[in-house]
């Protein structure tokens, strides 16, 4: 869904107004409660800074983890508020609750150079239920609503959907605008050749995505465990590799559809193979027709990395989602990092989405060379599947 008539924060009169900005600060925390990756906080800084520069009184709201409607100190926004204060260079107030008298009092008395970050929205059972009562409470805190949480845009939750029924002045933030424009380029007349790279474990997770991309792409490179389902669907033995047996017909159908549309599907030609999936396992490299009976594919092999890189080199548009192997184990991450490096060397408009793919980009040290790194895993996939996102339809609501 393109932005169309949806307003951005630049179109809204926010000076001296109470501006509620729904952000996605669902950051990873270690056992001691320290943030291990603040990239989602950093991604929304342009919107927050713009609002403050315009003289708005800023109220931020996000979820964190899965507390399931109950207060959990381990999933409090306090560490996030502390990090945000460092990044903004101002005081960030975190009330004890996401709504109620405490937050209302803080917002009412908000002074210049202060920001309020509401406590974890999912501490309230009404958030994930898209409850109108909770949405009214949140709406009472503000004059203007801005959705900048692309990572949660596929969720019809109270702070994303229902709240827009009670705030007439609303729009999207600069991050949301950037995401929609970048992903929209992939669907609307992308420059050719357009190469998509898909990985990960399950074909079932990518069926709708493949269906929507096939009319738009020229080549589809497939890695990860989903490649073994495709290889088996073509009659290739894959040893004891992970295969979705109930999705073999889906894979065959995708191969036929691709052939009908003139889309080239490229599967791995060699593989990193082990007897047991463990970090210390001995790795051998075998061609696709050389799987031993008990062999388990854990990554694409060096010939495949070279093949994929050669195809990517001539691309003008690239989309990548999903690792090429068991990326979380260092020894099986070579393919994923190799793809990241190959994409970074192209002159194509490149979009990367999905946690492991984004991690690979960072690990390879090539972040500056990627056109757009999406902050939304599920949201970016649903957007590219052609689904409407509640976070966009809600702000467009009349």
C-alpha positions in Angstrom: 0.0 0.0 0.0 1.6 3.3 -1.1 1.3 6.3 1.2 -1.1 8.0 -1.2 -3.0 10.7 0.7 -1.6 9.6 4.1 0.0 12.6 5.8 3.5 12.5 7.1 4.7 14.3 10.2 5.9 17.1 8.0 2.3 17.7 6.9 0.9 18.0 10.4 0.7 21.1 12.6 2.5 19.9 15.7 4.0 23.1 17.3 3.1 23.2 21.0 0.9 20.2 20.5 1.0 16.9 22.4 2.3 14.5 19.8 1.9 10.7 20.4 4.5 8.9 18.4 4.1 5.1 18.2 7.7 3.8 17.8 9.1 0.3 17.6 11.6 0.1 20.5 11.3 -3.7 20.8 15.0 -4.1 21.3 16.9 -7.2 22.4 18.0 -7.2 26.1 20.6 -9.5 27.8 20.1 -11.3 31.0 21.1 -8.2 33.0 18.6 -6.0 31.1 21.2 -4.2 29.0 20.3 -3.4 25.4 22.4 -5.4 23.0 21.3 -3.7 19.7 19.8 -0.1 19.7 19.3 0.1 16.0 15.5 0.3 16.3 15.8 3.3 18.7 18.3 5.0 16.3 16.0 4.4 13.4 13.2 6.6 14.9 15.5 9.4 16.0 14.9 11.5 12.9 11.1 11.6 13.6 11.6 12.3 17.3 14.1 15.1 16.7 11.9 16.6 14.0 8.9 16.7 16.4 11.1 18.3 19.1 12.5 20.9 16.7 9.0 21.9 15.8 8.2 22.6 19.4 6.0 19.5 20.0 5.5 17.9 23.4 6.6 14.4 22.6 5.0 11.2 24.0 6.6 8.0 22.8 5.0 4.6 23.1 6.2 1.1 22.2 5.9 -2.6 23.2 8.9 -4.7 24.4 8.9 -8.5 24.4 5.8 -10.5 25.1 4.5 -9.8 28.7 1.0 -10.9 27.6 -0.9 -8.2 29.4 1.0 -8.4 32.7 3.6 -6.2 34.2 7.0 -7.7 34.1 10.0 -5.7 35.4 12.3 -7.6 33.0 10.4 -6.1 30.0 10.2 -2.5 31.3 11.0 0.4 29.1 13.3 1.9 31.7 16.6 0.7 30.0 15.2 2.0 26.7 14.4 5.4 28.2 17.9 5.6 29.6 19.5 4.8 26.2 17.1 7.2 24.4 18.1 10.0 26.9 21.8 9.5 25.9 21.0 9.6 22.2 18.8 12.7 22.4 20.7 14.5 25.1 17.6 15.3 27.1 15.6 13.9 30.0 13.3 11.0 29.2 10.5 10.3 31.7 9.2 6.8 32.0 5.9 6.4 34.1 5.0 3.3 35.9 2.1 2.5 33.6 1.4 2.8 29.9 -1.8 4.8 30.6 -3.8 6.3 33.5 -3.3 9.1 35.9 0.5 8.9 36.1 1.2 9.3 32.4 -1.6 11.9 32.0 0.0 14.0 34.8 3.5 13.7 33.3 2.2 14.7 29.9 0.2 17.6 31.3 3.3 19.0 33.1 5.8 18.2 30.4 8.5 20.9 30.3 10.7 22.0 27.4 13.5 19.5 26.7 11.7 16.6 28.3 10.2 13.6 26.5 7.8 11.0 27.9 8.3 7.3 27.0 5.3 5.3 28.2 5.8 2.1 30.0 5.5 -1.1 27.9 2.2 -1.0 26.0 1.8 -4.8 26.3 1.7 -4.5 30.1 -1.9 -3.6 29.4 -4.1 -6.5 28.2 -6.0 -4.2 25.9 -3.0 -3.5 23.7 -2.9 -6.7 21.7 -6.7 -7.0 21.8 -7.0 -3.6 19.9 -9.3 -2.6 22.8 -11.1 0.7 22.3 -11.1 1.5 26.0 -7.3 1.3 26.2 -7.1 3.2 22.9 -9.2 6.0 24.3 -6.9 6.3 27.3 -3.9 6.6 25.0 -5.7 9.1 22.8 -6.5 11.3 25.8 -2.8 11.9 26.1 -2.4 13.7 22.8 -3.6 16.1 20.1 -1.7 14.5 17.2 -1.0 10.8 16.5 2.1 9.7 14.4 2.8 6.1 13.6 6.6 5.5 13.1 6.6 1.8 14.1 7.0 0.0 10.8 8.2 -3.1 12.6 4.7 -3.4 14.2 2.7 -2.1 11.3 1.3 -5.5 10.6 -0.4 -5.7 14.0 -3.9 -4.4 14.6 -3.2 -3.4 18.2 -4.7 -0.6 20.2 -1.8 1.8 19.9 -1.7 1.2 16.1 -5.3 0.7 15.0 -8.0 1.6 17.5 -6.3 4.8 18.7 -6.8 6.4 15.3 -10.6 6.4 15.8 -10.1 9.0 18.6 -7.4 11.3 17.2 -8.4 13.2 14.1 -4.9 14.7 13.4 -2.7 11.8 12.4 0.0 10.6 10.0 3.2 8.6 9.7 6.7 9.3 10.8 9.9 9.7 8.7 10.9 6.1 9.3 7.5 4.7 8.2 7.6 7.0 5.1 11.1 5.7 4.2 10.1 2.1 4.6 7.0 2.4 2.5 8.8 4.3 -0.3 11.7 1.8 -0.4 9.6 -1.4 -0.3 7.1 0.2 -2.7 9.9 0.6 -5.3 10.2 -3.2 -5.4 6.5 -3.6 -6.3 6.0 -0.6 -8.7 8.1 -0.8 -11.9 11.4 -2.0 -10.3 14.5 -1.4 -12.5 15.5 -4.6 -14.3 17.1 -7.1 -13.8 15.4 -7.6 -10.5 16.9 -10.4 -8.4 15.3 -11.7 -5.2 17.3 -13.8 -2.7 15.2 -15.9 -0.3 16.4 -18.1 2.5 15.4 -19.3 5.9 13.9 -22.6 7.0 10.4 -22.8 5.6 8.9 -22.6 2.2 5.5 -22.1 3.9 6.7 -18.8 5.3 7.5 -17.5 1.8 4.7 -18.9 -0.4 2.7 -15.7 -0.6 5.8 -13.6 -1.1 7.0 -15.7 -4.0 3.5 -15.6 -5.5 3.5 -11.7 -5.4 7.1 -11.3 -6.5 7.1 -13.7 -9.5 5.4 -11.2 -11.9 8.0 -8.6 -11.0 11.4 -10.4 -10.7 13.8 -11.8 -13.3 15.7 -14.2 -11.1 15.0 -15.9 -7.7 18.0 -17.3 -5.8 17.0 -19.7 -3.1 19.2 -20.8 -0.1 18.7 -21.9 3.5 16.7 -25.0 4.4 13.9 -24.1 2.1 16.3 -24.9 -0.8 16.2 -28.6 0.3 12.5 -28.7 -0.1 12.9 -27.3 -3.6 15.7 -29.7 -4.5 13.7 -32.7 -3.3 10.7 -31.4 -5.3 12.9 -31.7 -8.4 13.9 -35.2 -7.5 17.3 -34.5 -6.0 18.4 -36.4 -2.9 19.2 -34.2 0.1 20.2 -36.8 2.7 18.8 -36.0 6.1 18.5 -32.3 5.4 15.5 -30.4 6.7 12.6 -30.8 4.2 8.9 -29.7 4.5 7.4 -32.9 3.1 3.9 -31.4 3.0 5.2 -28.5 0.9 6.8 -30.4 -2.0 3.8 -29.8 -4.2 3.9 -26.1 -3.3 7.6 -26.0 -4.4 6.8 -27.8 -7.6 4.0 -25.4 -8.4 6.3 -22.4 -7.7 8.9 -23.9 -10.1 6.2 -24.3 -12.8 4.8 -20.8 -12.3 8.3 -19.3 -12.5 8.9 -21.2 -15.8 5.6 -19.9 -17.2 6.6 -16.3 -16.3 10.1 -16.6 -17.6 11.6 -16.3 -14.2 14.8 -18.1 -13.5 15.0 -20.0 -10.2 18.5 -20.8 -9.1 19.1 -23.4 -6.4 22.4 -24.2 -4.6 24.8 -26.3 -6.6 26.9 -27.3 -3.6 26.5 -27.4 0.1 28.2 -27.4 3.5 27.2 -30.9 4.9 27.5 -32.3 8.4 26.5 -35.5 10.2 25.3 -33.6 13.3 24.1 -30.0 13.6 26.6 -28.8 16.2 29.3 -26.1 16.2 32.2 -28.5 16.3 30.8 -30.8 13.5 33.2 -31.7 10.7 32.1 -30.0 7.5 32.4 -31.4 4.0 31.4 -29.7 0.7 29.4 -31.7 -1.8 27.5 -31.0 -5.0 23.8 -31.2 -5.0 23.8 -34.7 -6.5 26.4 -35.9 -3.9 24.5 -35.9 -0.6 25.5 -38.9 1.6 22.4 -40.7 3.1 22.7 -39.1 6.6 24.2 -35.8 5.5 22.6 -32.6 6.6 22.9 -29.4 4.6 23.7 -26.4 6.9 24.9 -23.8 4.4 25.4 -23.1 0.7 28.8 -24.1 -0.6 31.6 -22.0 -2.1 30.6 -22.6 -5.7 27.0 -21.5 -4.9 28.3 -18.3 -3.2 30.3 -17.6 -6.4 27.3 -18.4 -8.6 24.9 -16.2 -6.6 27.5 -13.3 -6.5 27.9 -13.5 -10.3 24.1 -13.2 -10.8 23.8 -10.4 -8.2 26.6 -8.4 -9.9 24.4 -7.6 -13.0 21.2 -6.8 -11.0 19.7 -3.3 -10.9 17.2 -4.2 -8.1 17.8 -6.6 -5.3 15.6 -7.9 -2.4 17.0 -10.2 0.2 15.2 -12.0 3.0 16.5 -15.0 5.0 19.8 -16.6 5.8 21.6 -19.1 3.5 22.3 -21.5 6.3 22.3 -22.0 10.0 23.6 -18.5 10.4 23.6 -18.4 14.2 26.5 -20.9 14.2 29.7 -19.2 13.1 31.0 -22.1 11.0 27.7 -22.2 9.0 27.4 -18.5 8.3 29.8 -18.2 5.4 27.1 -18.3 2.8 25.0 -15.7 4.4 27.9 -13.3 4.9 29.0 -14.1 1.4 25.6 -13.0 0.0 25.7 -9.8 2.1 29.2 -9.0 0.7 28.1 -9.7 -2.9 25.1 -7.4 -2.6 27.2 -4.6 -1.1 29.5 -4.7 -4.2 26.7 -4.0 -6.7 25.3 -0.7 -7.9 21.7 -2.0 -7.6 19.0 -0.5 -5.5 19.1 -3.1 -2.7 16.7 -3.8 0.1 17.4 -6.2 2.9 14.8 -7.4 5.4 14.6 -10.0 8.2 16.6 -10.3 11.4 19.3 -12.8 10.2 19.8 -11.0 6.9 20.2 -7.6 8.7 22.6 -9.2 11.1 24.7 -10.6 8.2 24.9 -7.1 6.7 26.2 -5.8 10.0 28.6 -8.8 10.5 30.0 -8.3 7.0 30.5 -4.6 7.8 28.7 -3.5 4.6 25.7 -1.6 6.1 26.6 1.7 4.3 26.5 0.0 0.9 22.9 -1.3 1.2 20.3 1.1 -0.2 17.7 0.2 2.5 17.7 -2.0 5.5 14.2 -2.7 6.7 13.3 -2.5 10.4 10.3 -4.7 9.9 10.7 -8.4 9.4 7.0 -9.6 9.4 5.8 -6.2 8.3 8.1 -6.0 5.3 7.1 -9.5 4.1 3.4 -8.8 4.4 3.9 -5.5 2.5 5.7 -7.3 -0.3 3.0 -10.1 -0.2 0.6 -7.3 -1.2 -1.3 -7.4 2.1 -2.7 -4.2 3.7 -0.9 -3.2 6.9 -3.1 -2.1 9.8 -0.5 0.6 10.7 -1.1 2.2 7.3 -4.8 1.6 6.8 -5.5 3.0 10.3 -3.8 6.4 9.7 -5.5 6.6 6.3 -8.9 6.0 7.9 -11.3 9.0 7.4 
